[in-house]
Amino acid sequence: MDTSNHNMANLFMQLGLDNSDEDIKRFISKHRLSDDIELVDAPFWNQAQRHFLKESFRQDADWVMTIDELNTQLRK
């Protein structure tokens, strides 16, 4: 059973990215997505990150709400 806290900092850690509040803000400001690109198809993910995102959606994993939040932030 996964009992981790599924917040943005832990999502970034799961993705192998720096996960301080400042790192997350910097990542979001540098990686903007247009509406015609699916989050999992964004060019800035590596293969492992893309796989994690796809599998999370496929399995409707606990991470999905946080991934959706990231998706929204990348499009603002």
C-alpha positions in Angstrom: 0.0 0.0 0.0 1.3 3.4 -1.0 1.1 5.8 2.0 3.3 8.6 0.6 2.1 12.2 0.5 1.1 12.9 -3.1 2.0 16.5 -3.2 3.9 18.5 -5.8 7.2 18.3 -4.1 7.0 14.5 -3.8 5.8 14.3 -7.5 8.9 16.2 -8.6 11.0 13.9 -6.4 9.3 10.9 -8.0 10.1 12.3 -11.4 13.8 12.7 -10.4 13.5 16.5 -10.5 14.7 19.1 -7.9 11.7 19.6 -5.6 12.1 22.7 -3.5 9.3 25.2 -3.8 11.7 27.5 -5.8 12.8 24.6 -8.0 9.1 23.8 -8.8 8.3 27.4 -9.6 11.4 27.6 -11.8 10.5 24.4 -13.7 6.9 25.6 -14.3 8.0 29.0 -15.5 10.5 27.4 -18.0 8.2 24.6 -19.3 5.0 26.0 -20.7 2.5 23.8 -22.6 0.1 24.8 -25.3 -3.4 23.3 -25.3 -2.6 21.1 -28.3 0.1 19.1 -26.4 -0.8 16.4 -24.0 1.2 16.5 -20.7 2.7 13.1 -21.3 3.9 14.2 -24.8 5.7 17.3 -23.6 9.2 17.4 -25.1 10.9 18.0 -21.7 10.2 14.6 -20.2 12.7 11.8 -20.4 11.6 8.3 -21.2 11.3 7.2 -17.5 9.3 10.4 -16.6 7.0 9.9 -19.5 6.4 6.3 -18.6 5.6 7.2 -15.0 3.1 9.8 -16.1 1.4 7.5 -18.6 1.2 4.6 -16.1 -0.2 6.8 -13.4 -3.0 7.8 -15.7 -3.5 4.3 -17.0 -3.8 2.9 -13.5 -5.7 5.9 -12.2 -3.0 6.0 -9.5 -3.0 8.2 -6.4 -0.6 10.6 -8.2 -3.2 11.6 -10.8 -4.6 14.5 -8.9 -1.2 16.0 -8.4 -0.2 15.3 -12.0 -3.4 17.1 -13.1 -2.4 20.1 -10.9 1.0 20.2 -12.6 -0.7 20.0 -16.0 -2.8 23.0 -15.1 0.1 25.0 -13.8 2.1 24.3 -17.0 -0.7 25.8 -19.0 -1.4 29.0 -17.1 
